[in-house]
Amino acid sequence: MAVIRLTKEFSFEAAHALEGYDGACREIHGHSYRLFVTVKGIPSERTEDPKCGMVMDFGVLKRIVNEEVVARLDHALVLRATETAGPLIEALGRRFGNIVTTSYQPTCENLLADFAARIAPRLPEGISLHALRLYETATSYAEWAAEDNR
């Protein structure tokens, strides 16, 4: 049977700031993110399998991505945890409930690498993460592809 790719779209709202950046994105600002997750595999051929003909149940993919990405980041403020940012993050944490800290600059590119590392190990046996596309704005996106990251 042929290898098939499945893609599911997700959306979430999040804010971030790029510490030390030399442009407007150093300020706290938000995005309406759109994430496209593409997996690949061979559809089940077992006639007794209720998922016969499917690569993967879209509901399973939805659960994984919601748990690993959307629930964690939706309506969050994402900041890089640095020594200089520590007091700000602490102060914001006393006032707001969804501050997510990262060890990396929370750019669209770095978020994708993080998402790939979170999603790939959760996929069912025989299914692999093929690609991710994250729109930060309606006209700007970054992509992660498994073939580039072996």
Stockholm file with secondary structure:
# STOCKHOLM 1.0

chainA/1-150         MAVIRLTKEFSFEAAHALEGYDGACREIHGHSYRLFVTVKGIPSERTEDPKCGMVMDFGVLKRIVNEEVVARLDHALVLRATETAGPLIEALGRRFGNIVTTSYQPTCENLLADFAARIAPRLPEGISLHALRLYETATSYAEWAAEDNR
#=GR chainA/1-150 SS CCCEEEEEEEEEEEEECCTTCSSGGGSCEEEEEEEEEEEEECCCCCTTSTTTTCSSCHHHHHHHHIIIIIHHHTTEEEEECCTTTHHHHHHHHHHCSCEEEESSCCCHHHHHHHHHHHHGGGSCTTCEEEEEEEEEETTEEEEEEGGGCC
#=GC SS_cons         CCCEEEEEEEEEEEEECCTTCSSGGGSCEEEEEEEEEEEEECCCCCTTSTTTTCSSCHHHHHHHHIIIIIHHHTTEEEEECCTTTHHHHHHHHHHCSCEEEESSCCCHHHHHHHHHHHHGGGSCTTCEEEEEEEEEETTEEEEEEGGGCC
//
